[in-house]
């Protein structure tokens, strides 16, 4: 899915267990809407307000007990949060789906990185050499394993089970 959206972008992974198979890149999300923990109180407040307004109009979407339960479990506002000022949490608020796999959210589809490299002692001394190794792997002047663990791989996707 990522490749379908960002055709020119390539993914690289460094390290991992010492075997020559493919490896999935870490980090980021493939969700359609990601929100930080600071947004959670706002989202709860909006949901509670919508439910209460629907009840006032005579078209309740939640029972009074459900609304009260939402109020009880709502996260504290930023000021009252013990993690105030730390942007430590993000949540995939809305899943995205690929036309090829409409039953599986894209964040659960295994997608190996385009290139796999291994750290060298030089990378530890001078981290910029990792960027150089990635550039050399991409433009053909350096060693790398691609998605299948060989020098030239097809781009397969498989679901994580």
C-alpha positions as CSV (number, residue, x, y, z in Angstrom):
1,X,0.0,0.0,0.0
2,X,2.7,2.4,0.9
3,X,4.4,1.8,-2.4
4,X,1.2,2.5,-4.3
5,X,1.0,6.0,-2.7
6,X,4.6,7.0,-2.5
7,X,6.0,5.5,-5.7
8,X,9.4,7.2,-5.5
9,X,10.1,6.5,-1.8
10,X,12.2,3.6,-0.8
11,X,12.4,2.0,2.6
12,X,15.6,0.9,4.3
13,X,16.2,-1.2,7.4
14,X,19.4,-1.6,9.3
15,X,20.2,-4.4,11.7
16,X,18.0,-7.1,13.0
17,X,18.8,-10.7,13.5
18,X,21.9,-11.9,11.5
19,X,20.0,-13.7,8.7
20,X,19.7,-12.7,5.1
21,X,15.9,-12.7,4.8
22,X,13.6,-9.7,4.3
23,X,12.7,-7.4,7.2
24,X,9.9,-4.9,7.7
25,X,10.7,-1.3,8.4
26,X,9.7,0.0,11.8
27,X,8.0,3.2,12.7
28,X,5.2,5.4,11.5
29,X,1.7,4.2,10.8
30,X,-0.3,3.4,7.8
31,X,-3.5,4.5,9.4
32,X,-5.7,7.1,7.7
33,X,-6.0,9.3,10.8
34,X,-3.5,9.4,13.6
35,X,-4.1,11.5,16.7
36,X,-1.9,12.4,19.6
37,X,-2.8,11.8,23.2
38,X,-3.6,15.5,23.6
39,X,-6.6,15.0,21.2
40,X,-8.2,12.2,23.2
41,X,-10.0,14.4,25.8
42,X,-11.3,16.6,22.9
43,X,-12.6,13.6,21.0
44,X,-14.3,12.2,24.1
45,X,-15.9,15.6,24.8
46,X,-17.2,15.9,21.3
47,X,-18.6,12.3,21.4
48,X,-20.3,13.1,24.8
49,X,-21.7,16.3,23.4
50,X,-23.1,14.7,20.3
51,X,-24.7,11.9,22.4
52,X,-26.3,14.4,24.8
53,X,-27.6,16.6,22.0
54,X,-29.1,13.6,20.2
55,X,-30.9,12.7,23.5
56,X,-32.2,16.3,23.9
57,X,-33.6,16.1,20.3
58,X,-35.4,12.9,21.2
59,X,-33.2,10.8,19.0
60,X,-30.8,9.1,21.6
61,X,-27.8,7.3,20.2
62,X,-26.6,6.2,23.7
63,X,-28.4,5.4,26.9
64,X,-27.9,7.7,29.9
65,X,-25.9,4.9,31.5
66,X,-23.6,4.7,28.5
67,X,-23.1,8.5,28.4
68,X,-22.2,8.4,32.2
69,X,-19.8,5.6,31.5
70,X,-18.1,7.7,28.8
71,X,-17.8,10.6,31.2
72,X,-16.2,8.3,33.8
73,X,-13.6,6.8,31.5
74,X,-12.8,10.0,29.6
75,X,-9.1,10.8,29.8
76,X,-8.0,14.0,31.7
77,X,-7.4,17.2,29.9
78,X,-3.8,18.2,29.0
79,X,-3.4,20.3,32.1
80,X,-4.5,17.5,34.4
81,X,-2.6,14.7,32.6
82,X,0.4,13.2,34.4
83,X,2.1,13.2,30.9
84,X,1.3,16.9,30.3
85,X,3.8,18.4,27.9
86,X,5.0,15.0,26.6
87,X,3.8,14.0,23.2
88,X,4.3,10.3,24.0
89,X,1.3,8.6,22.6
90,X,-0.3,8.5,19.2
91,X,-3.3,6.4,18.2
92,X,-4.4,5.1,14.9
93,X,-7.9,6.6,15.0
94,X,-9.1,5.5,11.6
95,X,-7.9,2.4,9.7
96,X,-7.2,2.5,6.0
97,X,-7.9,-0.4,3.6
98,X,-6.2,-1.5,0.3
99,X,-8.4,-2.4,-2.6
100,X,-6.5,-5.7,-2.9
101,X,-7.3,-6.6,0.7
102,X,-10.6,-4.9,1.8
103,X,-10.8,-7.2,4.8
104,X,-7.4,-6.3,6.3
105,X,-6.4,-2.8,7.6
106,X,-3.2,-1.7,5.9
107,X,-1.3,-1.4,9.1
108,X,-1.6,-5.2,9.6
109,X,-0.2,-6.0,6.1
110,X,3.4,-7.2,6.2
111,X,5.5,-5.1,3.8
112,X,9.2,-5.8,3.7
113,X,11.6,-2.9,3.3
114,X,13.1,-2.3,-0.2
115,X,16.6,-2.6,1.2
116,X,18.1,-4.3,4.2
117,X,21.5,-3.4,5.4
118,X,23.5,-4.4,8.5
119,X,25.3,-2.0,10.9
120,X,29.0,-1.9,10.7
121,X,31.5,-0.7,13.3
122,X,32.0,2.4,11.1
123,X,28.3,3.2,11.5
124,X,28.7,3.3,15.3
125,X,31.7,5.7,15.1
126,X,30.2,7.9,12.3
127,X,26.4,7.6,12.0
128,X,26.6,9.5,8.6
129,X,28.1,6.4,7.1
130,X,24.7,4.7,7.4
131,X,23.3,7.3,5.0
132,X,26.2,6.7,2.6
133,X,25.6,2.9,2.8
134,X,21.9,3.4,2.0
135,X,22.7,5.6,-1.0
136,X,25.2,3.1,-2.3
137,X,22.7,0.2,-1.9
138,X,20.0,2.1,-3.8
139,X,22.2,3.3,-6.6
140,X,24.0,0.0,-7.0
141,X,27.4,0.7,-5.6
142,X,27.1,-1.1,-2.3
143,X,26.0,-4.4,-0.8
144,X,22.3,-4.8,0.3
145,X,19.6,-7.3,0.5
146,X,16.3,-6.5,-1.0
147,X,12.8,-7.7,-0.2
148,X,13.4,-11.3,-1.1
149,X,16.8,-11.5,0.5
150,X,18.4,-11.5,-3.0
151,X,19.9,-8.7,-5.1
152,X,16.8,-8.2,-7.2
153,X,13.4,-9.0,-5.7
154,X,9.8,-8.9,-6.6
155,X,7.7,-6.8,-4.3
156,X,5.4,-9.2,-2.5
157,X,3.0,-8.3,0.3
158,X,1.6,-10.8,2.7
159,X,-0.7,-10.4,5.7
160,X,0.7,-10.8,9.2
161,X,-1.2,-13.6,10.9
